[in-house]
Amino acid sequence: MTWPRLEARGTPVHGDDDCCAQCDLSVPEGEARRRWWYEPAKNKWKLRKKLQRRKEKNIARDAEQRAVRAAERAARLDESDEQRVRDLDRAAG
């Protein structure tokens, strides 16, 4: 289905010297990349989406951890405030 459309556009679907350079291990990579190089866009899109999901997940996790630490700090401050009040009451009484 795709091949006939590519052939209609004039794209060689059976490969040519430049296309085969990518698969031919005797051709140095730099030269093969200068001639022609297949870049799989669909896979790159999936990898970008995967990376984006990981980043969003990490951001959410980090925000949750910061909230937990802030709550713990607030609780410690409340405890220390209560201790100060008791100390002041003892000193005054």
Kinemage of the C-alpha trace (Angstrom):
@kinemage 1
@onewidth
@group {chain A} dominant
@subgroup {mainchain}
@vectorlist {calphas} color= white
{ca met a 1} P 0.000 0.000 0.000
{ca thr a 2} L 2.784 2.430 0.870
{ca trp a 3} L 5.210 1.190 -1.776
{ca pro a 4} L 3.013 2.059 -4.774
{ca arg a 5} L 2.549 5.599 -3.453
{ca leu a 6} L 6.296 5.978 -2.895
{ca glu a 7} L 7.021 4.623 -6.378
{ca ala a 8} L 4.487 7.058 -7.841
{ca arg a 9} L 6.460 9.895 -6.220
{ca gly a 10} L 9.656 8.614 -7.811
{ca thr a 11} L 11.152 7.228 -4.587
{ca pro a 12} L 13.273 4.120 -5.166
{ca val a 13} L 11.643 1.500 -2.933
{ca his a 14} L 14.139 -1.266 -3.661
{ca gly a 15} L 17.077 0.768 -2.410
{ca asp a 16} L 19.964 2.436 -4.154
{ca asp a 17} L 23.657 2.938 -3.423
{ca asp a 18} L 22.998 5.715 -0.923
{ca cys a 19} L 20.251 3.778 0.865
{ca cys a 20} L 22.358 0.614 1.073
{ca ala a 21} L 25.248 2.576 2.606
{ca gln a 22} L 23.432 2.614 5.959
{ca cys a 23} L 23.246 -1.188 6.078
{ca asp a 24} L 26.684 -1.870 4.615
{ca leu a 25} L 29.036 -2.213 7.588
{ca ser a 26} L 32.075 -1.635 5.365
{ca val a 27} L 30.921 1.997 4.816
{ca pro a 28} L 32.068 4.253 7.670
{ca glu a 29} L 29.123 5.708 9.602
{ca gly a 30} L 30.100 9.304 8.914
{ca glu a 31} L 30.119 8.719 5.176
{ca ala a 32} L 26.839 6.807 5.298
{ca arg a 33} L 25.198 9.642 7.246
{ca arg a 34} L 26.412 12.187 4.683
{ca arg a 35} L 24.877 10.173 1.861
{ca trp a 36} L 21.516 9.182 3.335
{ca trp a 37} L 20.308 8.112 6.750
{ca tyr a 38} L 16.975 6.712 7.862
{ca glu a 39} L 15.605 8.434 10.956
{ca pro a 40} L 12.578 6.602 12.401
{ca ala a 41} L 10.173 9.406 13.238
{ca lys a 42} L 7.467 7.215 14.777
{ca asn a 43} L 9.828 5.650 17.292
{ca lys a 44} L 11.334 9.036 18.132
{ca trp a 45} L 7.824 10.349 18.766
{ca lys a 46} L 7.116 7.451 21.117
{ca leu a 47} L 10.412 8.010 22.914
{ca arg a 48} L 9.707 11.739 23.275
{ca lys a 49} L 6.245 10.996 24.683
{ca lys a 50} L 7.741 8.451 27.087
{ca leu a 51} L 10.331 10.979 28.261
{ca gln a 52} L 7.627 13.633 28.648
{ca arg a 53} L 5.479 11.266 30.752
{ca arg a 54} L 8.478 10.439 32.945
{ca lys a 55} L 9.239 14.118 33.456
{ca glu a 56} L 5.619 14.868 34.359
{ca lys a 57} L 5.583 11.918 36.745
{ca asn a 58} L 8.841 13.074 38.345
{ca ile a 59} L 7.544 16.639 38.674
{ca ala a 60} L 4.395 15.378 40.389
{ca arg a 61} L 6.419 13.092 42.670
{ca asp a 62} L 8.832 15.899 43.557
{ca ala a 63} L 5.946 18.266 44.324
{ca glu a 64} L 4.378 15.637 46.574
{ca gln a 65} L 7.682 15.087 48.381
{ca arg a 66} L 8.103 18.843 48.878
{ca ala a 67} L 4.580 19.056 50.320
{ca val a 68} L 5.301 16.189 52.722
{ca arg a 69} L 8.561 17.814 53.854
{ca ala a 70} L 6.809 21.161 54.334
{ca ala a 71} L 4.097 19.494 56.434
{ca glu a 72} L 6.759 17.746 58.526
{ca arg a 73} L 8.577 21.060 59.030
{ca ala a 74} L 5.327 22.751 60.044
{ca ala a 75} L 4.608 19.971 62.528
{ca arg a 76} L 8.097 20.308 64.035
{ca leu a 77} L 7.643 24.070 64.327
{ca asp a 78} L 4.274 23.580 66.049
{ca glu a 79} L 5.893 21.144 68.496
{ca ser a 80} L 8.739 23.534 69.206
{ca asp a 81} L 6.268 26.415 69.698
{ca glu a 82} L 4.301 24.309 72.174
{ca gln a 83} L 7.525 23.452 73.991
{ca arg a 84} L 8.458 27.140 74.206
{ca val a 85} L 5.050 27.994 75.670
{ca arg a 86} L 5.446 25.238 78.294
{ca asp a 87} L 8.946 26.487 79.096
{ca leu a 88} L 7.676 30.054 79.459
{ca asp a 89} L 4.788 28.874 81.655
{ca arg a 90} L 7.222 26.948 83.863
{ca ala a 91} L 9.557 29.936 84.088
{ca ala a 92} L 6.699 32.312 84.915
{ca gly a 93} L 4.990 29.948 87.347
